[in-house]
């Protein structure tokens, strides 16, 4: 697949070759010409997996100030090619300035947390729509939907709110959402029970899958941020801490429920995972066997290939490219090209 979003060329077809033709990039697949775009219309190229590029194209991109990023097929960042003059340092300097400002950080954090709560609410609403015949049995889920709706209004109607206030709303909303999460498990309930979020180590199979998939999502988001030149360690909602990818954690918040939580619920409810794939150690930690891990990875990759309509771009994008789209939007906001950071809102 070869697609362009936000003036960025994404190349995901394995075996694709990128060459320079005049002042344009030419994409070939099995020696067949598939796409030709003028370099002047692009601000970056991102290649996934076994995608190669000619040195002449890389040189032309460097001269034009275009970044060419290379990631594994699963989205782990490998390296990027930039010219002698790069705007990335200016982007990062502005990122650091905003992160040092409580007011600017609060503005970005408000949008991120609003996106997180709205998407969590969407997951609960989808469950209620899919189980209308059992509406009376899910009063707690309906109550949670109302509570999350009020939290969104609270964020929208508060001017000059502090980061601590935003984090408080985020924490309360998370607890509200996870308090009813067990209701969303409709199959294999005798084994797959959820009684709260726990990690390091996970103490039940549901948390084991959530933690594993959050890790996969974190890798995708960190790679996306690095590909556009942002520093994944300097965030706005999450503050600096040695070894912590704070900006990646920020951006992950809006995706947790719609990408990971729904995915894990689907694996359980469709019986794609089974009790036999989990083991409890003497310390109480729960781990997955290789077959279960493989099942998760295969289905995760399939899920990333599905398409949906991006509410901000007003066009179809694959789920696997969402972190890259949002990273690009974050960079545009930081540069001053957008009035605010638009989180991804599931529709």
N, C-alpha and C positions, 0 to 999 in steps of 0.2 A: 504494500500500500504506500502510495506517495500522496501526501496532502499538505496544503498550505493553510495555516491559521495565524492570524496576527502578523502577517508578513514573515513568518518563519516556515521554512520547508522541513517537514518531517518525513523521513524515509525509513520505512519499516520492512520493506520487502527484502528478504534475504537474497544475497547475490547481486543486489543492485550496484551499479557503478556510476559515479558522478564524474563528469568531465567538463572541461571548459570549451565552449564553442563561441568564438567571438567574445562578446561581453555578457555572455549568458552561461547558466549552468544547465547542462544536458544530463538527464537521467536515463540510463540504459538498464534494461533488465533482459538478461540472456541475449545481449547484443542488439536488442530491439529498442528503438527510441520510444520513450514513454512520455517524457515531459521536457519542456525547455522553458526556462524562466530568465528574464533579464536580471542580472545581479543587482541593478539599481532598485528593483522592486522588493528586495529581501533585506531583512536585518539579522538573519541567522539561519543556519542549517543544522538540524539534529538528526543523527544517523543511529539506528538501532541495530545491533548485531552485526552480521556479516555484510556490511556495506562499506565499499571502498571508494576512494576519491583520488583523482590524479593530482600530482604535485603542482601542476600548472593551475588547476582550479583552486587549490589551497592558497597558492601564491596570490592569485587574483582576489580571493576573498580577503586575504590579509591586507592587501593594498586598499580594498574597498571598505575596510573596517568591519567586515562580517566575521562572526565567530562560527566555526564549524565544530560541533561537539559530537563525540562518539561515545555511545553507551552500549552495554551488552543488550542482547535481545530482550532480557527481562527488565532492563531499565537501570542497571547499575552503572554509575558514571565511570568512564575510563579516562578520557582526556579530551581537551579541546584545543583547537588550533586558532590562534589569534595573530594579528599582524603586529608590527612594531609599535603601533599606536592603538591603544584600546580604551574604549569608554568605560570598561568594567571598573577601573580604579575610581573613576568619578561616581559611578553608581554605588560602589561600596562605601565611599566616603559619605555620600548622602544618606545611605542606610544607617551608618554609624551615628550621624547627626540626629536623625529621627529617633533612633533607639535611645539616645542620651536625653531626649526630651520627653518628660512624663506626659505632656499634653499631646504631642504627636503620637506617642506610643499608645495612649489611651484611645485616640481616634481610630487607629488601625485595629487595636484589640477589640474595640466595640463591634466593628464589622465582622471580625473573625468569629467572635463569640456569638453574635447574632446568627451567622451562617451555621455554626455548630448546633445551636438550639433549634433553629428552623428545620434543619435536616433531621435531627433527632425526633422532632415532632412529626415530620413527614413519615418517618419509619413507623411510628405508632398509628398515625392516621391510615396508612396503607394496610396495616394489620386489621384495623377496625373495619375498613371497607371490604376486605377479603373475608371477614367473619361476621357479617351482618346478622346472620341467623342466630348467632350466639351473643348478641349484643348485651343482654342482661348479665352475662357471665364476665363481662370485661369492663365493669364500671370503673375499676381502678385505672385501667388504661385510658379511659375517657377523661378521668380526673387529671391524669398526668398530661394529657394533651392540652387541657385548659390551663394547667399550671405553667407549662412551657410557653403557651401563647401569652400569658401575662408577663413572663420574663422577657419576651421579645419586646412587648410594649414598654416595659420598664426601661430597657436599654434605649429604645427609640425616643422616649420622652424625657430623657435625662441629659441635661447639658453640663459640660465640664465635669463629668464624673471621673473618679480616680481609678487607677489601675486596680487597687485593692477592692473597690466596689464592683468592678467588672469581674474580677476573679471570684468574688463572692457569689455573684449571680451564676457564673459558669459552674462553680462547684455545687451549688444548690440544684441547678438544672440537671447536672450529671447524676446526682443522687436520685432525683425524682425519676429520671429516665431508667436508670438501672434497677430501681425498686420494682418496676413492672416488666423488666426484660424477660423474666422467667415465663410470663404469660405468653410471650411470642413463640415459645418452643411448643410445638403442637404434636410432635412425634417423638417416640423413644424417651418419653418423659420419666420413665422409671430409672433411667441411667443419666440422661443429660439434664441436670438440674443446675440452675443458676441462683445463688443466694447472695450475690454481691461481687464486685470486682476485686480480684486479688491477683498478685503477680510477684515475681522474684522470690519464690517460685509460684507458678499457678497451682492452685490446690484442687481444681476440678477440671474435667475435660473441656467444658465450655470456655473457661478462662485460658486453658492451654491453647486452644485454637485462636481465641481473640488475640492473645499476646503474640503468637506466631504470625498472624496476618497483619497486626499492627506493625510488626518488624518489617514485613514485606512492603507495606505502604510507606513506612519511614524511608526505606532505601529508595523507593521511586521518587519521593518528594525531595530528598536530599540531592539526588542526581539532577532533578529538574532545576533546583535552585542553583546548583553549581554550573549547570549548562547555560544559564542566562547571566552568570557572573555575580550572583548574590552570595553573601557569606551565610551559610546555613547555621552558623553558630551564634549569630547575633539576631535576637528576636525582639518582639514588642510585648506580647502577652507573657511569654516565658522569658525570664531575665537570664543574664549571663551566668554560666557556671562551667568550670573546667570540664571538658569532655562532653558537654550537653549540646546537642544540635537544636538550639532554641527556636530559630526561625522555622526549621523543618517541623518541630513540634507545634508551632503556631499554625502553620498551614495544614498540618495533619488534622487539627481539630474539626475543621469543616467537613472532612471526608470520613471520619471514623464510623459514624452510624450508617451512612449510605453505601460506603464501599466495603467496609469490613464487617460490621455487625449484621447487615442484611445477608452478606455472603455466608457468614458462619451459620446463621439461622437456616439459610437455604440448604447448606450441607447436611444439617441435622434433620430438618423437616422432610427433605427428599431422600433421606436414608443413604446419602452418599458416603457417610462415615458411620462406623458402628462401634459399639462398646469394646469389641475385641481389639481395637486399634490403640487403646490407651492403657498405661500402666502406672500404678502408684508406688512410689519408692518408700523406703522406711521412714523418710523425713516428712512424708505427706505430699511431696511434689508429684504432679501428674505430668507424664511425658507421652509423646505419640510415637508409634512405631514407624518404620521407614515407609511402609505401604500407605499409611494414613497421610503422612507428610507428602508423599508423591501425589496422592489424590487431591490434596489441597492445592499443591502447586499447579497441577494440570488444570484444575478448574479455575484457579486464580488467573492463569494466562488466558483461558477461554473467556472469562468474564471481562478482562481488559480489552478484548477484541470487539465486544458489543458496542453499539453506538447509541448515543442519546443526543437530544437537542440541548445545546449550551444556552442558558437563558440570557447571558450577556452578549455572546457573539451572534446569537440567532442563527446558528447553523449546527449541522450534525458533526459530532466529534466522537472518536472512540474513547471509551472509559480509560484506557491506558494512557491517553494523552492529556487527561484532565490535570494532573499535577504540573505538566509542562505549560499548559494554557494558563493555569493560575499563577505559576511562577513568572510567566511573561507579563501577566496583568499586574502582579506585585511590582515588578521592575518598572513598568510604565508609570505606576502610581508614584513610586519613589523618585523617578526622574521628573515628575511634575506633569506628565502627559495626561493623567486622569485626575479628576477631583477627589476621588476616594477609591479605596481598594474594594472591588466588587467580589465578595466571596461566592463560591459556587452554591447555588440554591437548587435543590432537586425539585422538580415539578411533577 
